[in-house]
Amino acid sequence: MSSNDFEAWARDPKRAGTLPYAVFEPKHPHNGVGAALTVRACLYFRGGYTSDKRLAIATAFNTYLKVAQQAVGDDAQPIRWLWFNGKPALSLAKAPSLDTLAKQVGADEGFDAIYLGGETEREASFCEFMTFCLEKFQADLGTRGFDVLVFTLPVPFVRVNPEKFAALFEGIAGLLNAAHGHAGLAVNLSPAGRPENESGEYFMAQQLGPGLDVGDPMAMKVRKLTGKLKTVDWLTLIDGQMLEHVGGLQTLRSELPKDWFRIEPCGQGLLIRAGVAPEAGTPQGDGQPIAPPAAYVVLNAALRSVLADSVSSLQRGTVNGDAPVYNTLPSSDAWLRRFDIKPDDLLRAKAAVLKTPKLSDA
């Protein structure tokens, strides 16, 4: 894509928060939206092959759709397409309901749905709802990791209505009896072209700050994290085992001041909310890296013993692409440790949290 085309895209207010398809990959076409900035929830659970859990997923989607409609307004359509179990995408009007699919699809078949709202079925969008559920025979092996549910909403809506997003996260986590998960700023990529759009995700992360999540939440290396979290986030769900590893509820409460952090029962453990709304970071001036959100740094320290040290590479990128991505073990591990700081800096981060808006005032 030429610099003039990119500048024209960036100046278009209707394109705010998006990047063109494969914008940094000259060997790919640039038609449509390849990346979209969102607030994303990722929930990890088991039993996605059972009819009860699949019906719970359908209930979750119906609940999500009501909130997504509020997010885009009555005159817009938040979801337009469904990809299901690798079959060609169908328009929502022609697709069977998720309730119907939950009853029709067998336990030894996958239950992989991608709902999105792009102008075409290959474009990224602000509103997406996705599931990945292992077949029963795969789940019975016990080595294939968790099932996953992901949903996203536009950033402006969540900034104005953070309680609605948090309530949606908590409600769906309860429906699924989720073991762990997290939610915060992230980038939706084209479902038909993740590798060629990962450089756009990388670019947004560099521009906005370390509070932006990176990588595919459905990747096996992430799904196979048992007893460990990939990252802390605005909303972080931990299970009972993780709670024990970090010293228990009283230890958490002593590290996380209640006016700035909320801790509530949820899923198989506790939901921790770090701040009023999701954040990417704090600009430090010309030539200085963007500082991570202070609340995330403090939460990272409190949960450090249950955070993963490595998940292999976070991104793949294209085979012949020159644009930077997190496609090496050192760069990916460094990203996982982006909130780690020295004890003296942790004290300064705790002081910085006290200068941010209180949850009790939200």
Short mmCIF file of the C-alpha atoms (twelve columns), coordinates in Angstrom:
data_MODEL
# 
_entry.id   MODEL 
# 
loop_
_atom_site.group_PDB 
_atom_site.id 
_atom_site.type_symbol 
_atom_site.label_atom_id 
_atom_site.label_alt_id 
_atom_site.label_comp_id 
_atom_site.label_asym_id 
_atom_site.label_seq_id 
_atom_site.Cartn_x 
_atom_site.Cartn_y 
_atom_site.Cartn_z 
_atom_site.pdbx_PDB_model_num 
ATOM 1   C CA . MET A 1   0.000   0.000   0.000  1 
ATOM 2   C CA . SER A 2   1.376   3.433   -0.918 1 
ATOM 3   C CA . SER A 3   1.955   6.057   1.754  1 
ATOM 4   C CA . ASN A 4   -0.703  8.259   0.148  1 
ATOM 5   C CA . ASP A 5   -3.287  5.465   0.328  1 
ATOM 6   C CA . PHE A 6   -2.396  4.767   3.949  1 
ATOM 7   C CA . GLU A 7   -2.677  8.457   4.863  1 
ATOM 8   C CA . ALA A 8   -6.060  8.682   3.155  1 
ATOM 9   C CA . TRP A 9   -7.258  5.663   5.133  1 
ATOM 10  C CA . ALA A 10  -5.967  7.147   8.400  1 
ATOM 11  C CA . ARG A 11  -7.756  10.472  7.748  1 
ATOM 12  C CA . ASP A 12  -11.128 8.800   7.141  1 
ATOM 13  C CA . PRO A 13  -13.108 9.062   10.417 1 
ATOM 14  C CA . LYS A 14  -15.146 6.009   9.433  1 
ATOM 15  C CA . ARG A 15  -11.901 3.979   9.487  1 
ATOM 16  C CA . ALA A 16  -10.811 5.062   12.971 1 
ATOM 17  C CA . GLY A 17  -9.324  2.185   14.928 1 
ATOM 18  C CA . THR A 18  -8.698  0.018   11.860 1 
ATOM 19  C CA . LEU A 19  -5.895  -0.822  9.435  1 
ATOM 20  C CA . PRO A 20  -6.173  -1.913  5.801  1 
ATOM 21  C CA . TYR A 21  -5.820  -5.592  4.976  1 
ATOM 22  C CA . ALA A 22  -2.154  -6.677  5.054  1 
ATOM 23  C CA . VAL A 23  -1.123  -3.027  5.231  1 
ATOM 24  C CA . PHE A 24  2.585   -3.798  5.802  1 
ATOM 25  C CA . GLU A 25  2.756   -6.779  3.434  1 
ATOM 26  C CA . PRO A 26  3.340   -5.523  -0.136 1 
ATOM 27  C CA . LYS A 27  2.812   -8.969  -1.701 1 
ATOM 28  C CA . HIS A 28  -0.808  -9.128  -0.502 1 
ATOM 29  C CA . PRO A 29  -3.869  -7.145  -1.602 1 
ATOM 30  C CA . HIS A 30  -5.046  -4.327  0.666  1 
ATOM 31  C CA . ASN A 31  -8.779  -4.452  0.105  1 
ATOM 32  C CA . GLY A 32  -10.939 -4.076  3.199  1 
ATOM 33  C CA . VAL A 33  -10.171 -4.091  6.914  1 
ATOM 34  C CA . GLY A 34  -7.388  -6.341  8.131  1 
ATOM 35  C CA . ALA A 35  -7.136  -5.221  11.760 1 
ATOM 36  C CA . ALA A 36  -9.548  -3.541  14.172 1 
ATOM 37  C CA . LEU A 37  -8.860  -2.226  17.674 1 
ATOM 38  C CA . THR A 38  -11.324 -3.662  20.202 1 
ATOM 39  C CA . VAL A 39  -11.849 -4.678  23.795 1 
ATOM 40  C CA . ARG A 40  -11.538 -8.462  23.811 1 
ATOM 41  C CA . ALA A 41  -12.564 -11.106 26.332 1 
ATOM 42  C CA . CYS A 42  -10.932 -14.559 26.302 1 
ATOM 43  C CA . LEU A 43  -12.405 -17.340 28.451 1 
ATOM 44  C CA . TYR A 44  -10.960 -20.827 28.880 1 
ATOM 45  C CA . PHE A 45  -13.176 -23.718 29.962 1 
ATOM 46  C CA . ARG A 46  -13.758 -27.455 29.496 1 
ATOM 47  C CA . GLY A 47  -16.577 -29.661 28.258 1 
ATOM 48  C CA . GLY A 48  -17.336 -27.832 25.025 1 
ATOM 49  C CA . TYR A 49  -18.337 -31.142 23.417 1 
ATOM 50  C CA . THR A 50  -21.321 -31.595 25.764 1 
ATOM 51  C CA . SER A 51  -24.799 -30.499 24.773 1 
ATOM 52  C CA . ASP A 52  -25.217 -28.544 28.019 1 
ATOM 53  C CA . LYS A 53  -22.055 -26.532 27.474 1 
ATOM 54  C CA . ARG A 54  -22.884 -25.889 23.818 1 
ATOM 55  C CA . LEU A 55  -26.327 -24.642 24.771 1 
ATOM 56  C CA . ALA A 56  -24.612 -22.410 27.356 1 
ATOM 57  C CA . ILE A 57  -22.441 -21.036 24.543 1 
ATOM 58  C CA . ALA A 58  -25.578 -20.340 22.506 1 
ATOM 59  C CA . THR A 59  -27.083 -18.523 25.486 1 
ATOM 60  C CA . ALA A 60  -23.861 -16.544 25.824 1 
ATOM 61  C CA . PHE A 61  -24.022 -15.524 22.164 1 
ATOM 62  C CA . ASN A 62  -27.625 -14.363 22.466 1 
ATOM 63  C CA . THR A 63  -26.689 -12.296 25.515 1 
ATOM 64  C CA . TYR A 64  -23.633 -10.901 23.757 1 
ATOM 65  C CA . LEU A 65  -25.643 -9.957  20.682 1 
ATOM 66  C CA . LYS A 66  -27.968 -7.747  22.735 1 
ATOM 67  C CA . VAL A 67  -25.023 -5.792  24.134 1 
ATOM 68  C CA . ALA A 68  -23.300 -5.637  20.738 1 
ATOM 69  C CA . GLN A 69  -26.451 -4.127  19.249 1 
ATOM 70  C CA . GLN A 70  -26.364 -1.427  21.908 1 
ATOM 71  C CA . ALA A 71  -22.715 -0.810  21.052 1 
ATOM 72  C CA . VAL A 72  -23.292 -0.126  17.353 1 
ATOM 73  C CA . GLY A 73  -26.738 1.478   17.567 1 
ATOM 74  C CA . ASP A 74  -30.134 0.411   16.285 1 
ATOM 75  C CA . ASP A 75  -29.383 1.272   12.659 1 
ATOM 76  C CA . ALA A 76  -26.256 -0.894  12.361 1 
ATOM 77  C CA . GLN A 77  -25.674 -4.641  12.302 1 
ATOM 78  C CA . PRO A 78  -23.016 -5.817  14.781 1 
ATOM 79  C CA . ILE A 79  -22.754 -9.340  13.334 1 
ATOM 80  C CA . ARG A 80  -23.100 -10.153 9.631  1 
ATOM 81  C CA . TRP A 81  -21.336 -13.476 9.021  1 
ATOM 82  C CA . LEU A 82  -20.834 -16.940 10.484 1 
ATOM 83  C CA . TRP A 83  -17.956 -19.272 9.745  1 
ATOM 84  C CA . PHE A 84  -18.646 -22.678 11.318 1 
ATOM 85  C CA . ASN A 85  -16.393 -25.740 11.551 1 
ATOM 86  C CA . GLY A 86  -14.282 -24.677 8.604  1 
ATOM 87  C CA . LYS A 87  -17.157 -24.413 6.149  1 
ATOM 88  C CA . PRO A 88  -17.642 -21.388 3.861  1 
ATOM 89  C CA . ALA A 89  -19.033 -18.337 5.607  1 
ATOM 90  C CA . LEU A 90  -22.769 -17.710 5.571  1 
ATOM 91  C CA . SER A 91  -24.564 -14.423 6.025  1 
ATOM 92  C CA . LEU A 92  -26.272 -14.274 9.395  1 
ATOM 93  C CA . ALA A 93  -29.665 -14.259 7.703  1 
ATOM 94  C CA . LYS A 94  -28.934 -17.605 6.013  1 
ATOM 95  C CA . ALA A 95  -26.993 -19.248 8.861  1 
ATOM 96  C CA . PRO A 96  -28.594 -21.638 11.357 1 
ATOM 97  C CA . SER A 97  -28.800 -20.307 14.899 1 
ATOM 98  C CA . LEU A 98  -26.174 -21.351 17.391 1 
ATOM 99  C CA . ASP A 99  -28.949 -22.939 19.452 1 
ATOM 100 C CA . THR A 100 -29.792 -25.144 16.473 1 
ATOM 101 C CA . LEU A 101 -26.162 -26.038 15.838 1 
ATOM 102 C CA . ALA A 102 -25.705 -26.890 19.527 1 
ATOM 103 C CA . LYS A 103 -28.435 -29.515 19.181 1 
ATOM 104 C CA . GLN A 104 -27.392 -30.846 15.758 1 
ATOM 105 C CA . VAL A 105 -23.607 -31.140 15.961 1 
ATOM 106 C CA . GLY A 106 -22.312 -34.364 17.510 1 
ATOM 107 C CA . ALA A 107 -19.941 -34.636 20.470 1 
ATOM 108 C CA . ASP A 108 -17.156 -35.985 18.241 1 
ATOM 109 C CA . GLU A 109 -17.387 -32.988 15.942 1 
ATOM 110 C CA . GLY A 110 -15.858 -29.605 16.646 1 
ATOM 111 C CA . PHE A 111 -17.947 -26.624 17.663 1 
ATOM 112 C CA . ASP A 112 -15.944 -23.808 16.138 1 
ATOM 113 C CA . ALA A 113 -17.882 -20.658 15.358 1 
ATOM 114 C CA . ILE A 114 -16.627 -17.310 14.122 1 
ATOM 115 C CA . TYR A 115 -19.238 -14.548 14.092 1 
ATOM 116 C CA . LEU A 116 -18.065 -11.221 12.739 1 
ATOM 117 C CA . GLY A 117 -19.429 -7.947  11.498 1 
ATOM 118 C CA . GLY A 118 -17.216 -6.983  8.568  1 
ATOM 119 C CA . GLU A 119 -18.533 -5.651  5.275  1 
ATOM 120 C CA . THR A 120 -17.311 -8.928  3.763  1 
ATOM 121 C CA . GLU A 121 -16.693 -12.287 5.402  1 
ATOM 122 C CA . ARG A 122 -12.915 -11.912 5.195  1 
ATOM 123 C CA . GLU A 123 -12.680 -8.527  6.932  1 
ATOM 124 C CA . ALA A 124 -11.906 -7.868  10.571 1 
ATOM 125 C CA . SER A 125 -14.536 -6.045  12.616 1 
ATOM 126 C CA . PHE A 126 -15.060 -4.464  16.025 1 
ATOM 127 C CA . CYS A 127 -17.756 -6.951  17.057 1 
ATOM 128 C CA . GLU A 128 -16.774 -10.604 16.989 1 
ATOM 129 C CA . PHE A 129 -17.819 -13.736 18.879 1 
ATOM 130 C CA . MET A 130 -15.760 -16.905 18.478 1 
ATOM 131 C CA . THR A 131 -15.586 -20.374 19.964 1 
ATOM 132 C CA . PHE A 132 -13.154 -23.254 19.703 1 
ATOM 133 C CA . CYS A 133 -14.327 -26.518 21.310 1 
ATOM 134 C CA . LEU A 134 -12.472 -29.790 21.228 1 
ATOM 135 C CA . GLU A 135 -14.214 -32.926 20.012 1 
ATOM 136 C CA . LYS A 136 -14.990 -35.404 22.802 1 
ATOM 137 C CA . PHE A 137 -12.263 -37.847 21.780 1 
ATOM 138 C CA . GLN A 138 -9.733  -35.010 21.770 1 
ATOM 139 C CA . ALA A 139 -10.897 -33.714 25.146 1 
ATOM 140 C CA . ASP A 140 -10.725 -37.234 26.605 1 
ATOM 141 C CA . LEU A 141 -6.997  -37.361 25.825 1 
ATOM 142 C CA . GLY A 142 -6.458  -34.672 28.442 1 
ATOM 143 C CA . THR A 143 -3.519  -33.180 26.526 1 
ATOM 144 C CA . ARG A 144 -5.222  -30.840 24.058 1 
ATOM 145 C CA . GLY A 145 -5.837  -27.916 26.355 1 
ATOM 146 C CA . PHE A 146 -8.914  -25.855 27.091 1 
ATOM 147 C CA . ASP A 147 -11.882 -24.865 24.993 1 
ATOM 148 C CA . VAL A 148 -12.116 -21.134 24.284 1 
ATOM 149 C CA . LEU A 149 -14.749 -18.453 23.905 1 
ATOM 150 C CA . VAL A 150 -13.809 -14.972 22.692 1 
ATOM 151 C CA . PHE A 151 -15.973 -11.907 22.294 1 
ATOM 152 C CA . THR A 152 -15.171 -8.301  21.441 1 
ATOM 153 C CA . LEU A 153 -16.852 -4.909  21.517 1 
ATOM 154 C CA . PRO A 154 -15.838 -1.457  20.205 1 
ATOM 155 C CA . VAL A 155 -13.461 0.511   22.420 1 
ATOM 156 C CA . PRO A 156 -15.538 3.745   22.583 1 
ATOM 157 C CA . PHE A 157 -18.580 1.815   23.827 1 
ATOM 158 C CA . VAL A 158 -16.610 0.050   26.570 1 
ATOM 159 C CA . ARG A 159 -14.944 3.274   27.708 1 
ATOM 160 C CA . VAL A 160 -18.395 4.812   28.239 1 
ATOM 161 C CA . ASN A 161 -19.972 1.579   29.534 1 
ATOM 162 C CA . PRO A 162 -17.234 -0.392  31.323 1 
ATOM 163 C CA . GLU A 163 -19.739 -1.914  33.756 1 
ATOM 164 C CA . LYS A 164 -21.720 -3.481  30.903 1 
ATOM 165 C CA . PHE A 165 -18.639 -5.185  29.522 1 
ATOM 166 C CA . ALA A 166 -17.510 -6.365  32.954 1 
ATOM 167 C CA . ALA A 167 -20.989 -7.743  33.682 1 
ATOM 168 C CA . LEU A 168 -21.050 -9.525  30.318 1 
ATOM 169 C CA . PHE A 169 -17.650 -11.080 31.008 1 
ATOM 170 C CA . GLU A 170 -18.716 -12.205 34.463 1 
ATOM 171 C CA . GLY A 171 -22.031 -13.598 33.238 1 
ATOM 172 C CA . ILE A 172 -20.542 -15.621 30.385 1 
ATOM 173 C CA . ALA A 173 -17.709 -16.883 32.606 1 
ATOM 174 C CA . GLY A 174 -20.370 -18.156 34.986 1 
ATOM 175 C CA . LEU A 175 -22.344 -19.842 32.190 1 
ATOM 176 C CA . LEU A 176 -19.217 -21.669 31.052 1 
ATOM 177 C CA . ASN A 177 -17.815 -22.322 34.541 1 
ATOM 178 C CA . ALA A 178 -14.611 -20.861 33.102 1 
ATOM 179 C CA . ALA A 179 -11.293 -21.789 34.691 1 
ATOM 180 C CA . HIS A 180 -9.443  -18.628 33.727 1 
ATOM 181 C CA . GLY A 181 -9.426  -15.783 31.260 1 
ATOM 182 C CA . HIS A 182 -8.804  -12.099 30.709 1 
ATOM 183 C CA . ALA A 183 -10.147 -9.055  28.900 1 
ATOM 184 C CA . GLY A 184 -8.707  -5.767  27.710 1 
ATOM 185 C CA . LEU A 185 -7.542  -3.933  24.630 1 
ATOM 186 C CA . ALA A 186 -6.670  -6.145  21.671 1 
ATOM 187 C CA . VAL A 187 -6.769  -6.296  17.878 1 
ATOM 188 C CA . ASN A 188 -9.182  -8.366  15.814 1 
ATOM 189 C CA . LEU A 189 -7.595  -9.720  12.647 1 
ATOM 190 C CA . SER A 190 -9.115  -11.026 9.447  1 
ATOM 191 C CA . PRO A 191 -10.284 -14.610 10.028 1 
ATOM 192 C CA . ALA A 192 -9.155  -15.489 6.515  1 
ATOM 193 C CA . GLY A 193 -5.686  -13.966 6.789  1 
ATOM 194 C CA . ARG A 194 -4.198  -13.795 10.262 1 
ATOM 195 C CA . PRO A 195 -0.498  -14.178 9.230  1 
ATOM 196 C CA . GLU A 196 -0.494  -11.294 6.758  1 
ATOM 197 C CA . ASN A 197 -2.265  -9.008  9.236  1 
ATOM 198 C CA . GLU A 198 -0.188  -9.785  12.322 1 
ATOM 199 C CA . SER A 199 2.244   -7.018  11.400 1 
ATOM 200 C CA . GLY A 200 -0.728  -4.641  11.753 1 
ATOM 201 C CA . GLU A 201 -1.380  -6.051  15.223 1 
ATOM 202 C CA . TYR A 202 2.300   -5.556  16.079 1 
ATOM 203 C CA . PHE A 203 2.156   -1.972  14.799 1 
ATOM 204 C CA . MET A 204 -0.865  -1.138  16.939 1 
ATOM 205 C CA . ALA A 205 0.791   -2.650  20.009 1 
ATOM 206 C CA . GLN A 206 3.893   -0.535  19.452 1 
ATOM 207 C CA . GLN A 207 1.891   2.618   18.870 1 
ATOM 208 C CA . LEU A 208 -0.571  2.263   21.741 1 
ATOM 209 C CA . GLY A 209 1.373   0.551   24.512 1 
ATOM 210 C CA . PRO A 210 2.042   -2.689  26.389 1 
ATOM 211 C CA . GLY A 211 -1.499  -2.924  27.760 1 
ATOM 212 C CA . LEU A 212 -2.624  -4.123  24.318 1 
ATOM 213 C CA . ASP A 213 -2.848  -7.927  24.102 1 
ATOM 214 C CA . VAL A 214 -0.994  -9.683  21.275 1 
ATOM 215 C CA . GLY A 215 -1.425  -13.098 19.695 1 
ATOM 216 C CA . ASP A 216 -4.133  -15.622 18.872 1 
ATOM 217 C CA . PRO A 217 -6.129  -16.493 22.015 1 
ATOM 218 C CA . MET A 218 -7.154  -19.786 20.406 1 
ATOM 219 C CA . ALA A 219 -3.633  -20.990 19.618 1 
ATOM 220 C CA . MET A 220 -2.905  -24.400 21.146 1 
ATOM 221 C CA . LYS A 221 0.152   -23.066 22.984 1 
ATOM 222 C CA . VAL A 222 -2.175  -20.662 24.808 1 
ATOM 223 C CA . ARG A 223 -5.022  -23.140 25.291 1 
ATOM 224 C CA . LYS A 224 -2.613  -25.638 26.852 1 
ATOM 225 C CA . LEU A 225 -1.676  -23.286 29.678 1 
ATOM 226 C CA . THR A 226 -2.904  -25.135 32.764 1 
ATOM 227 C CA . GLY A 227 -2.401  -23.443 36.115 1 
ATOM 228 C CA . LYS A 228 -0.794  -20.503 34.296 1 
ATOM 229 C CA . LEU A 229 -1.993  -17.262 32.720 1 
ATOM 230 C CA . LYS A 230 -0.650  -15.797 29.505 1 
ATOM 231 C CA . THR A 231 -1.020  -12.261 30.852 1 
ATOM 232 C CA . VAL A 232 -2.790  -10.014 33.295 1 
ATOM 233 C CA . ASP A 233 -5.299  -7.571  31.854 1 
ATOM 234 C CA . TRP A 234 -8.035  -5.109  32.746 1 
ATOM 235 C CA . LEU A 235 -10.166 -8.104  33.759 1 
ATOM 236 C CA . THR A 236 -8.301  -11.212 34.927 1 
ATOM 237 C CA . LEU A 237 -9.989  -14.463 35.958 1 
ATOM 238 C CA . ILE A 238 -8.052  -16.991 38.040 1 
ATOM 239 C CA . ASP A 239 -9.148  -20.389 39.333 1 
ATOM 240 C CA . GLY A 240 -8.890  -21.751 42.867 1 
ATOM 241 C CA . GLN A 241 -5.554  -23.455 42.276 1 
ATOM 242 C CA . MET A 242 -4.010  -20.224 41.018 1 
ATOM 243 C CA . LEU A 243 -5.407  -18.393 44.021 1 
ATOM 244 C CA . GLU A 244 -3.625  -20.816 46.341 1 
ATOM 245 C CA . HIS A 245 -0.352  -20.357 44.458 1 
ATOM 246 C CA . VAL A 246 -0.430  -16.585 44.895 1 
ATOM 247 C CA . GLY A 247 -1.030  -16.858 48.635 1 
ATOM 248 C CA . GLY A 248 -4.809  -16.759 48.923 1 
ATOM 249 C CA . LEU A 249 -7.456  -14.078 48.988 1 
ATOM 250 C CA . GLN A 250 -6.060  -12.101 51.909 1 
ATOM 251 C CA . THR A 251 -2.673  -11.850 50.234 1 
ATOM 252 C CA . LEU A 252 -4.280  -10.550 47.063 1 
ATOM 253 C CA . ARG A 253 -6.337  -8.004  48.961 1 
ATOM 254 C CA . SER A 254 -3.227  -6.757  50.742 1 
ATOM 255 C CA . GLU A 255 -1.466  -6.193  47.393 1 
ATOM 256 C CA . LEU A 256 -4.416  -4.707  45.504 1 
ATOM 257 C CA . PRO A 257 -6.047  -1.649  47.146 1 
ATOM 258 C CA . LYS A 258 -9.810  -2.051  47.054 1 
ATOM 259 C CA . ASP A 259 -10.597 1.429   45.736 1 
ATOM 260 C CA . TRP A 260 -8.651  0.678   42.546 1 
ATOM 261 C CA . PHE A 261 -9.059  -3.100  42.237 1 
ATOM 262 C CA . ARG A 262 -12.240 -5.149  42.484 1 
ATOM 263 C CA . ILE A 263 -12.089 -8.835  43.458 1 
ATOM 264 C CA . GLU A 264 -15.240 -10.941 43.093 1 
ATOM 265 C CA . PRO A 265 -16.148 -14.648 42.913 1 
ATOM 266 C CA . CYS A 266 -16.505 -15.728 39.289 1 
ATOM 267 C CA . GLY A 267 -16.306 -18.980 37.308 1 
ATOM 268 C CA . GLN A 268 -14.027 -21.406 39.114 1 
ATOM 269 C CA . GLY A 269 -12.313 -18.719 41.146 1 
ATOM 270 C CA . LEU A 270 -11.973 -14.948 41.300 1 
ATOM 271 C CA . LEU A 271 -12.364 -12.081 38.837 1 
ATOM 272 C CA . ILE A 272 -9.951  -9.201  39.372 1 
ATOM 273 C CA . ARG A 273 -10.675 -5.833  37.787 1 
ATOM 274 C CA . ALA A 274 -7.738  -3.457  37.466 1 
ATOM 275 C CA . GLY A 275 -9.068  0.058   37.058 1 
ATOM 276 C CA . VAL A 276 -12.189 1.688   35.716 1 
ATOM 277 C CA . ALA A 277 -11.623 0.886   32.025 1 
ATOM 278 C CA . PRO A 278 -9.041  -0.936  29.872 1 
ATOM 279 C CA . GLU A 279 -5.811  0.928   29.189 1 
ATOM 280 C CA . ALA A 280 -2.911  0.497   26.784 1 
ATOM 281 C CA . GLY A 281 -0.297  2.657   28.482 1 
ATOM 282 C CA . THR A 282 0.864   6.155   29.355 1 
ATOM 283 C CA . PRO A 283 2.930   8.240   26.881 1 
ATOM 284 C CA . GLN A 284 6.214   9.416   28.393 1 
ATOM 285 C CA . GLY A 285 7.248   12.039  25.856 1 
ATOM 286 C CA . ASP A 286 9.241   12.098  22.624 1 
ATOM 287 C CA . GLY A 287 11.695  9.254   22.265 1 
ATOM 288 C CA . GLN A 288 10.476  7.474   25.386 1 
ATOM 289 C CA . PRO A 289 8.676   4.117   25.359 1 
ATOM 290 C CA . ILE A 290 5.041   4.095   26.400 1 
ATOM 291 C CA . ALA A 291 4.764   3.159   30.067 1 
ATOM 292 C CA . PRO A 292 2.476   0.249   30.964 1 
ATOM 293 C CA . PRO A 293 -0.688  0.931   32.948 1 
ATOM 294 C CA . ALA A 294 0.341   1.131   36.599 1 
ATOM 295 C CA . ALA A 295 -2.565  -1.070  37.721 1 
ATOM 296 C CA . TYR A 296 -1.456  -3.824  35.344 1 
ATOM 297 C CA . VAL A 297 2.086   -3.666  36.712 1 
ATOM 298 C CA . VAL A 298 0.840   -4.013  40.290 1 
ATOM 299 C CA . LEU A 299 -1.480  -6.889  39.374 1 
ATOM 300 C CA . ASN A 300 1.313   -8.573  37.422 1 
ATOM 301 C CA . ALA A 301 3.499   -8.550  40.533 1 
ATOM 302 C CA . ALA A 302 0.693   -9.997  42.662 1 
ATOM 303 C CA . LEU A 303 0.062   -12.838 40.196 1 
ATOM 304 C CA . ARG A 304 3.646   -13.374 39.003 1 
ATOM 305 C CA . SER A 305 3.867   -16.951 40.287 1 
ATOM 306 C CA . VAL A 306 1.004   -18.054 38.012 1 
ATOM 307 C CA . LEU A 307 2.081   -16.182 34.876 1 
ATOM 308 C CA . ALA A 308 3.608   -18.104 31.985 1 
ATOM 309 C CA . ASP A 309 7.296   -17.609 31.249 1 
ATOM 310 C CA . SER A 310 6.952   -18.720 27.630 1 
ATOM 311 C CA . VAL A 311 4.306   -19.670 25.062 1 
ATOM 312 C CA . SER A 312 6.704   -20.136 22.149 1 
ATOM 313 C CA . SER A 313 6.122   -17.427 19.509 1 
ATOM 314 C CA . LEU A 314 3.082   -15.167 19.829 1 
ATOM 315 C CA . GLN A 315 2.797   -14.530 16.089 1 
ATOM 316 C CA . ARG A 316 3.886   -16.157 12.848 1 
ATOM 317 C CA . GLY A 317 3.827   -13.458 10.212 1 
ATOM 318 C CA . THR A 318 4.332   -14.244 6.534  1 
ATOM 319 C CA . VAL A 319 7.136   -16.400 5.170  1 
ATOM 320 C CA . ASN A 320 8.724   -13.647 3.070  1 
ATOM 321 C CA . GLY A 321 7.476   -10.600 4.956  1 
ATOM 322 C CA . ASP A 322 9.845   -7.920  6.207  1 
ATOM 323 C CA . ALA A 323 7.466   -6.247  8.655  1 
ATOM 324 C CA . PRO A 324 8.300   -6.935  12.328 1 
ATOM 325 C CA . VAL A 325 6.171   -9.334  14.354 1 
ATOM 326 C CA . TYR A 326 6.590   -11.321 17.580 1 
ATOM 327 C CA . ASN A 327 7.644   -14.471 15.731 1 
ATOM 328 C CA . THR A 328 10.703  -15.468 17.759 1 
ATOM 329 C CA . LEU A 329 11.010  -17.011 21.197 1 
ATOM 330 C CA . PRO A 330 13.113  -14.128 22.648 1 
ATOM 331 C CA . SER A 331 10.754  -11.390 21.408 1 
ATOM 332 C CA . SER A 332 7.664   -13.276 22.577 1 
ATOM 333 C CA . ASP A 333 9.128   -14.046 26.001 1 
ATOM 334 C CA . ALA A 334 10.136  -10.411 26.375 1 
ATOM 335 C CA . TRP A 335 6.531   -9.409  25.649 1 
ATOM 336 C CA . LEU A 336 5.278   -11.799 28.337 1 
ATOM 337 C CA . ARG A 337 7.620   -10.087 30.825 1 
ATOM 338 C CA . ARG A 338 6.706   -6.557  29.765 1 
ATOM 339 C CA . PHE A 339 5.113   -5.767  33.157 1 
ATOM 340 C CA . ASP A 340 7.972   -7.189  35.264 1 
ATOM 341 C CA . ILE A 341 9.848   -4.499  37.202 1 
ATOM 342 C CA . LYS A 342 12.269  -4.116  40.100 1 
ATOM 343 C CA . PRO A 343 10.989  -3.807  43.695 1 
ATOM 344 C CA . ASP A 344 11.729  -0.073  43.873 1 
ATOM 345 C CA . ASP A 345 9.831   0.499   40.632 1 
ATOM 346 C CA . LEU A 346 6.930   -1.546  41.979 1 
ATOM 347 C CA . LEU A 347 6.590   0.892   44.875 1 
ATOM 348 C CA . ARG A 348 6.417   3.749   42.376 1 
ATOM 349 C CA . ALA A 349 3.806   1.850   40.359 1 
ATOM 350 C CA . LYS A 350 1.690   1.376   43.482 1 
ATOM 351 C CA . ALA A 351 1.926   5.098   44.157 1 
ATOM 352 C CA . ALA A 352 0.936   5.828   40.549 1 
ATOM 353 C CA . VAL A 353 -2.169  3.648   40.901 1 
ATOM 354 C CA . LEU A 354 -3.364  5.869   43.752 1 
ATOM 355 C CA . LYS A 355 -3.394  8.826   41.350 1 
ATOM 356 C CA . THR A 356 -5.767  7.118   38.918 1 
ATOM 357 C CA . PRO A 357 -9.602  7.230   39.115 1 
ATOM 358 C CA . LYS A 358 -11.102 5.061   41.831 1 
ATOM 359 C CA . LEU A 359 -13.381 2.181   41.001 1 
ATOM 360 C CA . SER A 360 -15.467 3.217   43.969 1 
ATOM 361 C CA . ASP A 361 -16.188 6.529   42.190 1 
ATOM 362 C CA . ALA A 362 -17.006 4.935   38.813 1 
# 
